[in-house]
Amino acid sequence: MNTAALDKVASSVRLLAMDAIQAANSGHPGMPLGCAELGALLYGELLRHDPADPAWLDRDRFVLSAGHGSTFLYSLLHLSGYPLALDDLKRFRQVGSPCAGHPEYGMIPGIETTTGPLGQGFATAVGMALAESMLAARFNTPTRKIIDHMTYVIAGDGCLMEGVSAEASSLAGHLGLGKLVAFWDANAISIDGSTDLTFTEDVCARYEAYGWRVLKGSMYDYEGIARMVAEARAKGDRPTLIALESIIGKGAPTMAGSNKVHGSPLGDEEIAKAKTAMGVDPSLKFHVFPEARAYFAERAKAFSAARADWSREFDAWRAENPALAAELDAYVSGKASMNFAAPVFAVGDKVATRNASGKALASVAAAWPNLVGGSADLTGPNVTQIPGGVYSRSNRSGRMIHYGVREHAMAAVSNGISLHGGLRAFCATFLVFSDYLKPALRLSALMRQPVVYVLTHDSIYIGEDGPTHQPVEHLAALRAVPNVRVLRPADAEETVLSWELAMERTEGPTVLALTRQNLKVLEKADPVWRDTARCGAYVVRGTEGEPELVIVATGSEVQLALEAVDKVGAKKIRVVSMLSRELFLAQPEPIRQAIVPEGIRVVTVEAGASQGWERIATSHADIFAIDRFGESGPGDDVARHLGFTADALAALIRT
């Protein structure tokens, strides 16, 4: 190990970070300055990676959970040879620069996930480690290991305060994810000051209680860190937390060790003093030590050799296992589907859409063997049992994951599974608990990850559990997130189509909002409704000639709308099932007009908040919705108590 060269790499990271943040007049210098030695060691010696092939299947994964320290990652990607130019770093935090304020997945090769919301990266890394173990169990053979890599994550004190990291750490310990190593940047500083203000627990004891191996050392001891990582890799029976004492802002002459260095530029005077102390002319901007360049130029040979060794092993594995190789190709390409045998339902059958989803999921799991996932302790109520066994510490081949009551970690872990590559992920809970997982779902949307969210018990009709469990505002909140597609099917047939749409989607997450109560399978007026519904809506009941009024309803309320129309009788009323409002609104105007004509009164019906329906309804008075919390009682009684009945809707139609 060339520690002298690593020192020059670390110093270069500090120089680049200071100057990038100062040029932007915005950023967080404390973390990159404080962790520069660890970064040099990681990218120079510990990570099995090849910047010349950033998507190498069996590369080690690295996640910067402390994403505010993004210049740490950008500097190391640049120095180690990833396609990130110095000019990009000079435009840190500027519009159009790939060097965003926090690392964004897809902006630069080598960024494995979007981070910034503290704790999310940690939990996502757990998903990556879980995915590695699943794929290793499926594709490694007794003679060859073609999936055999580590997942590393750097987390700060803030990450370890967040609840999502606690949930994910507990799950990782329970599952014994031995190829996961978390470095704790233990600098004892938060934005408000010393962590003693709020964070005095024994973190190491907590992680030991989770079932992790806990090792301790200094952020600035290359040999010591390397030994601890070697121990973690050699034993591999459980995840490892490496607690590294550090100095936030190390190298800043007057600000190091202070909360002042966490989230503000150092200023020209402080930077000049820091550069002088490092033997660099203060007038030099974005300086990189020649020794750092030379070090990574030499290391590039080792990076390439490691990948070449793996490629030879992979080629031999492929030759010995052609069927398995074809399956892996399908997994990685995302085209792992075979012919989907859709379950069939008859008009008039009464089936809760959660139960229809369960049948569809079984067919989907057979057609997409790389689909994995599970529920937050609600497998029965969510109807999300899939074949293939339960994934556990002793059975890495299982496809079904028991997440326990950990909704937030479940969604973040699902992101990690998806980001790792090779697997499709779904997760499930009650719709009302989407509040607990929404930060991770937002990242699914931001990163364009096709995670499927199965959210059941979708309205006040769940009944006796009362207002704490009866979602009202949740559909509106989910629809408000860009790139989230919400599907609320009206019957079992629409539910099957919803699963097809979810699995076909590759550029973002899909929410399936499903009922607890039984719904009749509808007779559809549109003979090609399955095709039309892909536009987000279709006509369930039509009229002779042009309608006088259009009712647009979703989910269980389509049946309520049909009942209300029967009560009105005289008017020519078209009933539209809007499977996905956002998908419908994204259609060209001629398609929208063909389903919901302009110039005709439109009434919308949904057992949830009215927000957003003004885009469809003629006026706010024509939005039949629920803008208050529910009540405890049988579902139909609650609906009557709230005035959400076919009679009340019929009265609105008559006005």
N, C-alpha and C positions, 0 to 999 in steps of 0.2 A: 504494500500500500504506500503510495507516494504522498505522504502527509503534507510535504512542502507544497506540492502542486494543488492539493485539496485546499490548503490555506489560501492560495491565490484564487481558486474558484470561489471560495466563500467571500473573499474580499471583493471580487468582481460582482457577485450577487449584491453585496451591500452598495457598491457604487452605482450599479444599474438601477436598483430599487430607489435609492435616494434621488437620483436625477430624474427618473421617470415621474415620481410623485411630485417633485418640485416643479417640473415642467407642466404638469397637469394642474398644479395648485390644489391637488385633491388626492387622497389616498391614505394608506395605513402602513407606515414604515416600520412599526415596532416588530411585527412578526418576521418579515423577511430579514431584517438586520439581526434579530435574535436567534433565528433558526438557520442561518446561512451555512454553517458547518454541516448540519444534518442534511441539508439539500445537496451540498457538494458530495457528501458520502453516498447518499441515495442514488443520485443520477450518475455518479462516477463509478461506484463500486457495488452497490447492493442490488439495484434494480436489474432484472434480466429484461432488457429492452433493446430495441434497435431503432434509433431515430430515422434511419433510412427506410424503415417499414413500420410505421406507427400502428398499423392495424394487425400486426402479427398476432395470430390467434392465441399463442401460448405465452404472450408477454406477461410480465408482472403488471398488475394494476396499481396505480398510485392515485389517491384521492386527497386533495387539500381541503379538508373539512373546514379549516379556518380560512375560508375563501376571501376574507377581507385582505389577507396577505398575498393577493394575486400576483404582485410583482416578484415574489419569491418564485412562483411557478413559471411565469413568463421568462424571467432571467435564466432559469435553469433549462427551459426548453430551448431558448436561443443558444445558450452556451454549449449544450450537449448535441446540437445538430438537428433539432426539429425545424420544420419550415416556418420559422418565425424570424423575420428580419429585424435588425436593430432599428430600422426606421419605424417599424410597427410599434416597438417598445417606446420610441420617442413620442409616439402619439397616444400613449396610455390615456384611457378614459375619454378619448375624443370620438365623436360620431364617425363611424366608418372604420375605426381601428379594430382589429381582432382582439386587441388587448383591452377588454372591457373592464369595468370597475371591479367586478367579481368574475371568476372564470366561468365561461359559458361553453357548454358542450356543443361541438360542431364548429366553433369559431377557429380553433387551431388544433391540428393533430397533436395528440398527447394530452389533451384535456379530456379526462374520462367521464366527467359529470359536471353539471352546473352546481356550484357551491356559493355560499354566501349566507343564506339563512342558517344560523349556527345549529349544529347537530345533524343537519340533513346529510351532509357528506359522510359522516360517520355511519349513519344508518344505511345509506346507499352502499357503502363499502361492505357492510354485512351481507347485503344482497348479492354483491359481486362474488364474495367468497363462497356463499351458498351455491351460486350458479356454477362456479368452478368445480365444486365437489359433486354436483349432480352430473355435469358433463363428463367428469373423470370416471365416475361410476358407470356411465353408459358406454363410453368409447374406449377407455383404456383396456388393454388385454394383459394377460399374465406375463407376456414377454415385452410389451412396449407401452410406455406412457406418453401419450401425445397431448394430454391435458394435465399439466402439473405446474401450476404457477401460484405465486403469492399475491395477496392483496394488502397493500400498505396504506395507512391513513395517518395524517397529522391532524391532531385535534388540540385546540386550546382550552383554557379554563372555561370559556363561554360555551364551547361545544359540550363540555361535560356537565354544565349546569342545565342544559336543555333536556326536557323530558323525553324527546324523541331518541336521544342517544342512550338514555337509561333503558327505555323499552328495547331498543335494538341490541344493546350490550347484554341485557338479560337473556334475550333470545339466542344470541351468538354463543354465550356461555352454556346455555342448556343444550344447544346442538353440537357443541364441541368443534367449532369451526377453526381448526388448528392452523390453517394457512392464512389467517388474518392477524396482522400485526398493527397495533395502533401506537403511534408515538404521541405522548402527552407533552405538549409544550408548557411546562409547569413554571410560568414566570410570575405567578401570583399577582398579576395586574389585570384589571378590567377598566372599562372606560371611566367609571366613576372614581377609581382609585384602587387601593389594595383589595384583593379578593377577600381579605379578612372582613370587609364590610358585610359580605353576604355568603361566603363560601368557605366554611371552616370544617366541613366533614373530612373524614379520612377516606380520600378517593381510592387509595390503593386497597384498603380493607374492603371497600364497596366492591371493587372489581374482583377481589379474591372471593367474595361472597357470591358474585355472579358465576364463578367457575372459571375465571381467567387466570392465566399465569401472569404474575406481576413482577417486573424487573425494574431496577432503579439505576440511574446514572446521571452523567453530565451531558448536556447538549454539545459540549466542546471536546469530548473524548472520542476521537474516531475509532480507536481500537476497542474501547469499551462498548460502544454502540454496535460495532461489527460483531463482537463476541455475543452480545445479547440477541441480535438477530439470528446468528448462527444457532444459538440454543433454541430459539423459537422454531426455527425451520427444522432442526434435527428431531425435536420431540413431537411436535405436530399434533398433540392430543387435545389441545384446547387453544383458544385465542390468547394472544399475548398483549398486555399493556406494558409499554416501556415508558416509564416516567422519567423525563429528562429535565433536570433543573436548568433554567435558562435565565438570561437577562434580556428583557424586552428592549429593543432598540440598541443592542450591543454595538459599540463603535461610535455612537453619538456622544460626544464628549461631556455634555452637560445634561442631557435628557435621558440617557440610558437608565433603565430601571424605574422609570416614572410613567404614570398614565399619560403624560403630555406627549409621549412618542407614539401612542397607540394609533391615533386616527387623524393626524394632521401632518402636513409637510414639515420637514425639519427647519426650513429656512436657509437662506444663502449662507449666513454666518456659521451656523452649526455644521452645515455640509462642508464648508471650507475647512473648518477645524478637523472634521472627521477625515477628509481627504489628506490633509497635511500629516495627520497621525499615521495614515496608511502609506505615506511616502508618495503621494500623487499630487501633481500640480493642481491646485483648486480650480484653475481655469479650464481644465480638461473636463468635458461632459461625456457621459456614457462611456467611460473608459473601461476597457477590459484588459487585464494583465496578459501579456503574451504567453506566460507560463500556463494560464488557464486555457487559452486556445490550443496550445501545443498538447496539453494533457488530454483534452477531449478528441483532438485529432488522432492521438495514439489509441485512446480507448475505443474509438470507432471501429478499429480492427477487431477488438475483443467482442464488441456488440454484434458485429457482422458474423463473427465466427460462432457465437452462441446460437444465433438464428440459423446459420447454415447447419450446425450439428442437429438442431431440432428438425430442420427440413429433411435431412437424410433419414432421421428416425421416422418422420411422418411419411415419407415416400415408401419406406419399407413397410410401415404399418398399412398403408393404403394398398400396397401390392398383396399383402397377406390377408386383408379383410375388405374385399371389394364391396360387399353388401353394406358393411358398417360404414365404409367411406362414403358411399352414396347417401346413406342416411345422414351423416354429418354434413355433407354438402347441402342437403336440403335444410337441415337445421340452421346452418350459418347463413344461407341465402334468404331465409325467411319464407321459403316456398315449400314448407313441410307438409302441405295439405294433400290429402288424397281425395277421392270422391266423398263428399259429405252426404251421409244418409240421414236426411232430415226426418225427425219424427212427424207422424201424420195425426191430425186431429179432425174430427167431424164437426160440421156446423151444429150448434146446440150443445156440444159438450161443455161441461162446467169445470174449468181448470184455473186455479190461481196461476198468475203468470210466473210466480217464483217456482211453482212445480213444473210448468212448461219449460222454464229455463233449465231446471235440473235435467229434464229429458234431453233438451237440446245440448246441454253441456256434455252429457255422456257421448253424444254423437260427435260433437266438436273434438272432444278429447281423443276419440278414435281416429278422427281425420287429421288432427294436428298432434302427432305424438310428442312434439316439443312444447306443448302447452302445460304449464305447471302453475300451481297456486293453491289458495285455500282461504279460510275465513278466520275472522277474529273471534274465535270461540262460539261461532254461530253456524256451524256446518249444517246442522239439521234445519234450523229456521231459514237459512239462506238457500238450502237445497244445493249445496256445492260439493257434494261427494263425487270424486272422480276415481276411475279405476287406475291401477298402477302402484298401489301401496302408499303408505305414509312415509314421507321423508323424515329421517331421524338420525341421531348420532350413529346408530347401528345399521341403518338402511339408507345409504346415500342414493339408492336407485329409485326411491319413492318419488311420486309426482305431486302428492298432496301434502301441503304444508299446514300444520296446526300452528297458527300464530299466537294463540292465547289472546287475552283481552289487551291487545296492543295495536289499536287501529292505525296510529300515526306511523309507528315503525313498520307495520305491514305494508303500507303504501310506499314508504321509502325503500324498503327491501325489494318490493316489486319493481321499483325503478332500477335498482341495482341489478336485478336479474335480467331485466330487459336491456340495460346498457351493456352488460357483459357480452351479450351476443350469443346466438345459438338457441335461445329459449324465448317463448312467449309467456307472459305472466298475467294472471288474473288475481283479484282479491275481493273479499266480500265482507259486508256488515249491513246493519240497518241503515236506511237512508238518513235518518236523523243523526247518526254518528259520522256522517260525512264531514261534520264540523271538526271531528277529531283527526281526520286524515287530510283535510283540504290543503294544508301547506305543501304536502308531498304531491298531491294530485295536481296542484298548480305547477310544480316542477315537471311532472309528467307532460303537461301541456307545453310548457316553455321549451322542454328538450325534445318535444315531438315523439315521445315514447308511446307505443301502442298498448299500454296497460289497459286491461278491461276491469272496470269496477262494477261488481254485482251488488246493487244496493236495494234491498228488499224492504217490505213493510212501508210502502211509499206514501201513505196519506193518513188522514184522520180515521180512515176505515179500519185501521188496526185495532182501534177500540179501547179495551179495558186498561191497557198500559198507561193511558192518559196522556196529557199534553207534553210530558217530558220525552215521550217516545213517538208522538205523532208529528211528523214533519209538516211544516207549513211553508217556511221561507226557503227551504233547502233546494228545491228545483230552480228557483230564481237565482239563488247564489251560485249554483253550479253552472247554469247557463251563462252567467255573467263572466265566467273565466274564458278568455280567448282560447280557441283551439280545443276546448272540451266539447265533445259531442254527446248530448243527452238523448237517450232513446227511452220513451215511455210507451211500451206496447199496450194495445187495448185488449188483446186476447192471446191465446196460445199460439196461433199461427203467426201473428206479428212478433211474438217473442222469439220464435225460431228464426225469422228473418233478421231480427235484431242481433242475434248471435252471429249470423253470417256477415252482417255489415261490420260488426265489431272485429271479426277475425280478418276481414278483407282490408281493414284500415291499417295503414302502416305509418301515418304521420301524426299521430296524437292519440290521447286516451279516449275511451268510450265509457259512458255511464249507462248501465241498464237499470232503470227504476221500475221495480216489480211489486206486484200486489201480494198481500197475504190472503185476501179473500178470493173466492172463486168468481170467475167471469165466464159468461157464455162465449163460445166461439161464434163470431159474427158471420152472417151472410154478407158478402161484399158486392156492391153494385158494380164496381170496376172489375171487369174480367181479367185484367192484367195488373191487379193491384200490387202484386209482389214487385213488379217493375216500377210502377208509379211510386210506390212507397219509398223507393230508394231516393226519391226527390224530397223526402221528408213528410209527405202527406198524400192522401188519396181519398176518393169519395167512397164512403161506406154505403150511404143511401142517397140516391139521386132523385130527380123529379122529371116529369115530362116538360120539355122546354126549359126556359131559363128559370132558376129558382127566385123566389121573392126574398128569401133570407138564407144565409149560410150559418150553420153552427160548426165551429171548430172546437174539437175536444181532444183530450189526450187520455191515455190509460183507461182506467175504470170509468171515467166520466163519459166516454163515448157511449157506453150503455145507458148512462143517465140521460144523455142527450136524445138517444133514440126513444127512450121512454117518454120524455117530455114532448117530443114531436108527435107521438101517438096521442097524447092528451090534447094537443092543440088541434090536430086534425085538418083544419080547413086550409091552412097556408101551404104553399109549395116550398118545402124546406129541404135544402141539401145538408147532409151531415158529413163532415170531414174528420177523419182520424189523422191527427198531426203527430206522427211518430217522433219527429225531431223538429222542433221549431227553428233551431239555428240552421239545420240542413235545408229546410224549406226556404228560409229567408235568403239563403245563399244562391238560390236558383235564379236563372234568367227570368225576366218579367213575364214572357209568354207562358212559361210553365206555371208560375205562381197564379197568373190570371186564369189559366185553364182550370185550376182547382178551386181557387177563391177569387171569383170575378170582382173586378172593380165596379163601384157604383151600386153595389148591393149591400144591404145591412148585414153585418157580420157580428155574431155573438160568440164569445169564447167561453169555454167551460173547463176548469181545472180545479181540483180540490187542493189548492195551494195559494200562495201569494199572487196578487194581481200584477205585480211588477213585471214589466216586459210585454204583457199582452196588449198594451196600447198600440203595439206595432201591427197587430192583426185585427183587433176589434174596431168597429166603427167609432165608438166613443167609450169613455170610461164606464158609462152606465151600462154598456153591453158586455162588460167583463164579469162573468159569474165566477167568483173566486172566494177565497177565505183569507182574510187579512187579520186574523186573530188566532190566539192559541186555542187548542181543542179542549176537550173535557174527558174525564174518565167515564167509561160506559161502553156497552156494545156499539160497534161501529155505526150501524144504521141509526141507533138512538142518538148518537153524537151528531150525526149528519142532520137529523131532524131538529135537534136542539139548536144547531147553528143555522138552520134555515137553508141547508144545502140539499134540496130535494127536487125531484122531478116536477112536483107541483109548483114550487117556487120558480124553477127555470121556465116552466110553461107560462107562468104569469109574466115573466120578463119578455118572453117571446111575443106574447099578445100585445104588449104595450106599443 
